[in-house]
Amino acid sequence: MSMLRNCLLLLSLFSLAACQSTTAVNDILTNEQTLRLTIPHEIWRLDASLAVDANETLILNQVAEGLMRLDQNNRPIPAMAEKVSVSADQTVYTFKLRNALWQDGAPVTAYDFARAWKRTLHPKTDSPNAYLFYPIVNAQSYHQGEVSADKVGITVVDEETLQVRLSQPTRNFLTLLALTPFLPQREFTQPPNANRSTLLNLKLNGPFVILDVSADGTIVLKNNERYWDQEQVKLDYIIFYVSNHPTQTINLYNADKIDITRIAREFAQAYANTPEFHSIQLWTTQYIRFNSKNKFFQNKKIRQAISLAIDREQLVSVLKSQAQPAGGLIPPSMKGFRSAFREEAPLPPDKANLGKARALLQEGMQELRISQPPSALVMLSYEDDRMQLAVELKKQLKQVLGLNLLLNTTSRAEKYRLEKRGEFDLTLSDWVATYPDAYTLLETFTSGHPANTGGYKDKPYDETLKRAANSPQVQKQVKYLAQAEKFLIVEDHAAIPLYYVNDTTLIKQRVKGHVRHPFGPPYSFKWAYIEEP
């Protein structure tokens, strides 16, 4: 292992060949069942209670497993839970755990789930994922410090049995349990300044475990021999290299150094007609969120003016990502009652109307009794290939409305921290659907929601979402959700939808059995394998 670690410390995207003389690394890189791909930045902590980054959830989904797991059709199937019993009123779930082990041979017990979930809900954990547990009796009250942990509807009946009581029937509850925040945990003290040893010391129970982590962030996973369903796992190793440079990444792919990569917009067109090109519409939408504490954006006409000033077709053209201009927050691929939600509740995107946009801006400023917009407005954006999106928006809003946007381009983690502290005027947001329900995208604008970083508040909107959540009929739920979305976007202009997000990747034809999820964790590699030539 020391030889492997020393080599991996030197391993980088530029020195891959230099390490190949080491036998241990050669064994991995030449192994026919080694899958290689990239992540855009280093990951030094894998904490299911705190993880919000897609790349953290990607790796967590390979190395850990909850009561349920998403299958090849994005449906929840039993995982650590061998049997699931549901009460007649659908409010009590009883999970009988299978005989499964952690990688060190210790049994996975109901206590591992109960402790982990209550840790996520503990007020001091400050978990951005705590709201997902709110369907559970007293979960929200405990998270808000109003009741003690023993009042939460999470009960360990015995080591093999976990019982969960819900406040009311909750559609998609089993799907929620397949998400990373609901994973069991053995470690509860991951240090603030995490490093490679933090990952190496984790105790895991998934299809794969962490073999090593290099100084540059390369993560190597190996087949977990103690995984309960180990016969289904065909891959021996998975290597995650770190690369956020589009040209480097595509060169690695073309040189056959990696098997899967997201393809940057500037290369997408060249590969669009090849069998290795894959594009799916994710259950997420790119939009602009406003800071409601900024008096300038408290005016509805000014928010509408910004929407009408944006040429979405031009944005999509600049991105070259096969994206679709958006009129609402719910993407076309999400289901409604009988068909797609967007078919049942159509919301066409605003067409750029420069004259009306300028007129509305003037009317809004007159209502605010100001003659000029603020001298500068800070917009948070991403440091990835969406930087060009922010630049194009800055250009359009300057040309049409004379607004001066200062772009703060940063990592997703830092962007989230700045949003939480309210240190922005506008922010580019791309909330990914957590579970297969339009509700998950609209609830982020309800009062008190942790993702409502702009502080938007509207009591009737909250009540409409509550009626949707409480409705026992899907048809009525979709009706309430459509009403809420129309109010939010068309009437109040509380957010500005830009485009529905497409994920474009290149995947070697020899890679089989991988599963791309449109919500939750990006990939499952449990069933993946490399087809031998």
N, C-alpha and C positions, 0 to 999 in steps of 0.2 A: 504493500500500500504506500510506503514512503516513496518508492520510485515513481509510482503513479502521481502522487501528490507533488513531488518536485517538478515533474514534467508539466503537470497541469498548471503549476504556478507560472510557468513560462509560456503556456499555451495561449495564443491569441489568434485573431483572425489573420494576422500577418506572418505568424511563425508556426503555422500548423505543420508544415513539412519538417521543420526542425525537430519536432517532438516525435516524429514517426519512427525514429530509430530506436526508441525505447520500446522494449517488448510489450510491457503492460499496456501502453497506449496503442500500439499496433494491434493488440488483441481486440481492443474496443473499436478502433477505426476500421479495421478490416473484417470485423464480425458482420456476417450477412444480416443479422437482425439488430442493427444499430440504426436508429433514426436520428437525423441531425437537422436542427432548425435554429432559428435565432430569436432572441428577445431584444427589445430596443435599449434596455438599460440594466445595470446590475441590480440584483435582488439579494439583500442580506438578511431579510426577516420574512418568515412565513408564519403569520399569526392569523388564524382563522377569525378571531374576534375583530381584528382591525383591518384586514385586507379589503381594499376596494379596487386596486389596480388590476386590470385584466390579466397582466402577466403573472402576478402573484396567484390569482385564482387559477390560471392555466396550470401552474406547477402544483399547487395544492390539490387540484383534481386528479393528478397522476399519483401523488404520494400519500394521499389520505382518502378515507372513505367514511361517509356518514351512514345513517340508517337506510337511506335510499340513494340511488344513483340514476342519472339520466341515461337512457339506453340509446340505441342507434336511431330511434324515431323521436328523441327528445321527450320520452315519457318516463316517469319515475318507476323504477323497479326495485325490489328488495335488495339491499346490500348487506350492511352489518345486521339489519333486521331480517331474521329468517321468516317471521310471521307477523302480520299486522291485523289487529282486530279493531273494528270501529263500532261504537255504540249505536243504538237505533236512532238516536237524535243527532248523530254525527258530531258530537262534541268531546268524546273521550276516545283517544287512540292508545292502544296497548301494543307495545312492540316487544316481541320475544327475540332476543339477540341470538345469532348463530354462534357456533364455536369458532371464534376468530381470535387471532393473536396480533399483538404489536410486534414490531420487527425484532425486539429483544426477547420474545417468547412469552411475555406477560399477556394474560387474557384481556380482551376488550370487554369492558363491563358497562352496565347502565350508569354507574357512577362517573365514568369518563365523559358521558354525554351530559349528565345533569350538572356536573361541576363546570364543564366548558360553557354550557348555555347560560348558566347563572353568572359566570364570569363576564360574558358578553353583555349581560343586562346590568351588571353592577355599575352604579353611577360613576365610580372612579375610573372604570375602564374607558369611558368616553368613546364607546364603539359607534362608528357610523352605521353599523349593521343592526343595532339593537331593535330598531323599529320593525324588522322582519319577524320578531318574536311576539309582537303585540297581540296577535290572535289568541295567545295563551293566557289563561286566567291570571290576572294581576301582574303580567309581565311589564306592562307600561307603568303601572303604579310603582313597582319595585325599581325600575330604571329611573324613575323620577324621585326616588327616595321617600315614597309615601308609605310603603309597607316593607316588611322584612322578607328575606329570601325564602323563608319557609312557607310564605303565603302564595308563592308562584305555583301555577298548576303543572309542575314538573316533579314527578314522584318516582323514586327508585323503589319498586316493589321488592326486588331482590337483584342480585348481580346480573341476572340474565333478562330482567324484565323492567322496561321503562314505560311509565304511563304519563300521558300528556292530556290535560284538560283544556279545552278551548272555551272562550266566552260565548261563542256562537259558531254554527257550521261555517267552515271556511273552505271555499273552493281553492283548489291547487295547493292545499296544505302539504300533501305528500311531495309535490314538486318543490316546495320550499325546503323540505328536509334533504333534498338532493343538492342544495347549494352549499358553498364552502363555509358560510357562517355557522352552519349546523353540524360541522365536523366534531368528533370527539377530540379531546386534547389531553396530553400528558404533562406538557410544560406550561407553566403559567407565569414565568418570570423572565421572558425574553428581554434582554437588556436594551435600554434606549439606544446605545451605540452598538448595534448589532454588527457582527462581522461573519466571516466564513465559518468560524467555529460554532456560531449560533445555529447555523443550518446543519452542520455535521453532527451536532449533539441532539437534534430533534428525534423523538421516537415517533415512528410513522406506522400506518396500518393499511396503506393503499397498494395498488398493483405494483408500484415501484418504490424504491427508497433512494435516498441521496447517497451516492458513492463518494463524490468529492466535489469541491468547489475551488476554482482557481483564483488567483489574485485579481485577474481581470473580470471576474464575475461568471466565467463559464461554469455551468452546473451540469454534472454528470449523474444521471439516474441509472440504477440497475434493477433488474427484475427482482421483486420481493419474493423470496422462496417461502416465506411464511404466510403469504397472502392466501386467504381462504379459497379463492377461485383461481388459483395460480395456473391451472390447466388452460384457462382462457387467455392467458397472457403469453403472447408469442415473441414480443420484442425482448432482447437481452439488455439493451442499453438505449438511453435517450440522451443526447447531448444538446444543451442549450447554449449556443455561443451568443455573445453580446455584440450587436451591431445596429446602429441607428443611422447608418450612412447608406442611402439607396444604391449608389453605384457599387460600393463594396459588397453589399448583400447580393445584388444581381450577379456580380462577377463570381462570388462564391458558388452561387447556384449553377451558373454556366460551367464552372470548373468542376462540378460534381462534388463539392465539399459540403453542401447541405441539400436536404431533400424537400423541405418546405420553407417557403418564405412569403411574407406579404410583399406584394409588388407595388412599388411607388408609381404614382400617376404618370410620370414621364416615360415609364417603360410599358405601361399597361397596354397601350395600343399595339405595340409591336408583338405582343404575345397573345392578344385577345382571341385569335383564331387557332391557337395551338391546343392540343389535347391536354396539356399540363396546366392550362389557365382555368381557374375556377373563380366564380363570382357569385356571392349570395347576398341577399338583402338582410342585414341584421335587424333585430327588433330595437332599433335606436334611431334617433333623429338628432341632427346637428341644429342647434338653435341659439339665439341670443337671450340671455337672462339679464334683467336689470336689477340694480341695487335700489330697492324701494326707499331707502333713507335719503337718496339723492333727490332733492326737491324738483330738479329739472325733469326727472323721469317719473315723478308722481303725476305728471300731466298726461292724460290718455292721448290727446291729439299729437303730442310730441312722439310718443311711442309709435303711434300709427304712421306718422310722417317717416320715421326711420324704416318701417316695413315697406312703405311705398317707394322709398328712395333706393331700395336694393334690387338690383337686376340678378335674380337667382339663376337665370340661364347663363349669364356671364360667369357667375361663381362656379357653377358646375363645369363650364368650359375651361376655366382656369385650373380647376382641380384635376381634370382629365381622369376621373375615377369612376365613371359610369353611374354617378349618383343621380338621383331624381329630385328636382325641385319640390320642396315640401310646402303644403298648405296647413298641415296640422302637426301635432306631436306624435300621433299614432301612425306608424309606418304601414304601407299597403299589405305587407306580408302577415300582419297580425289578424287573428280571427275575430269576427264579431259574433253574431248569433247564428245565422245560417251560412253566411259567406264572409268575405274579408270585411273587417271593420270599416275600412275606407270606402268600400262599395256601399255599405249600409249608411254611412255618415260621411258623404263626400265633402271635402274642404279643399277647393282648388287653391293653389298658391297665389299670393298677391302678385299682380303684374306691376312692374315698375311704372309709376305715374309721377313723373318728376314735378310737373306743375302742381298737382294736388299735394304732393309731399311738401313742397316749399310753402304753399298756402297754409297747410296744417301746422307747420313749424311756427309760422308767424302768429297764427291764431293762439297756439299754445303759449308762446312767449308773452303775448298780450294778456292772457289770463293769469300768467305768473307775474305780470308787471315788470318784465325785463325786456331790454331792447336787443341784447346779444346773448347767444348761447355761452356756456362756460368756456373759458379760454382753452381748456384741455380736459379730456375725459379719458380715464384709464380703462383700457379693455384688456382683460386677461385672455391669453391664448396659449396654444400648445407649442412645445418645442419640436414636434414631429413634422410630418409632411403637410400638416394643416397651417403651417406658418404663412404659406401663400394665401390661404383663405383670409387670414387676419389682414394681410397687406392689401388684398383686393377690397375688403370691406372698408378699410381706412380710406382707400382711394375713392370709392364710390360715395361715401358719406361726406367726404370733404368736397368733392365736385358738386354734389347735388344740394347739400344742406349747409355746407361751410363748417361742419363739425370737425374738430381737431382731436383725433384719437391718438392717445399714447399707448403703444402696444407693450404689454408686459408679458413676454414670451418665456414660459418656465415649464418645469416638469409637472406632471399631473399631481404628484404629491404636494409640491409647493403651491400649485394653483389651488388645490383644495384647502390648504391652510389659509391662504390669502382670502379665499371666498368666505371661509368660516369666520374670519376676523372682520369681514366687510370691507376689505381694502381693495375696492374696485368700484367702477361705475357701471360697466357692462362686462359680461363674461361670456365666452363661447362655451356652451355646454353640450354634452352628448350623452345624456343619461341612458344607460343600457337597460332594457327591460329585465327585471330580476326574475320574473316568472311569466308564463304565457297568458297574460291578462293585460288589457289596455289600462286597467286601473293603476298598474305599477308605474306608468309614465306620467299619469295625471296627478297622482298623490304627492309628487314632489313639490307641488305648489300649494299644498294645504298648510295651514298655520301650524307651526311647531315641527314640521317634518325636518329631519336633519339635513336633507339635500336642498331644502328651501333657503339657500344661502342669500338670496336676494331679499328675504323677509317679506315676500308677497303675502297679503292678507285680504280675504274676502269671505265673510261669513256665509252668504248664500252658496258660494262655490264649495266651501267646506261641507255644508249641509247636503248638497247634491252628491258629492263624493261619498258621504256617509250613507245616503240612501242607496247608492249603487252597491256599496260594500254589504249592506244589510239585506239587499233584495234576494229572495230565494230563487228567483227566476232569471235565467241568463238574458232573456229577451228584455226584461225590465232593466237589468243592470246595464246592458249595452245602451239602452235609451238614455239612462241617466248620465252615463259616461259621455255620450255624444253631446248632450246638453251642456255638460261641464266644459268639454273641450271647445265647443263653439263659443261659449261665453268668454273663456280664457283668451282665445286667439282672435276671434272675429269681432267681439264686442268690446273687450277690455284691452286687447293688445298687450297682455301682460308678458308675453314672450314672442319672439320673432322666429318662427320656423324657417330654416334655410334649405336643408335637403335631407332626404332619407339616405342613411348610410349604407353603402355597399362594401363588403369585404372582398378584396381581390387578392388571390394567392396563386403561386405556382407550386405545383405538387408533382414530384416525379411519378411517372406512371407505375413504377414498381411498388409504390407505397399503397397498401390496401388496408381496408378495415378501420381507417381513422374516422372519427365522427366530429363534424363541425356543428356546434350548437349556436343557434341564433340568439340565445339569451343565456345568462348564467356563465359558467366557465366556458372559454372559447373552444377547447378541444377535449375529447376523451381519446386516449391512446391505449386503453385497456385491451381493445380488440384489434389494434393495428398490427401489421406485419409487413415485412419486405418480401415481395414475391421474387423468388430466386429465378435468375435468367435461364 
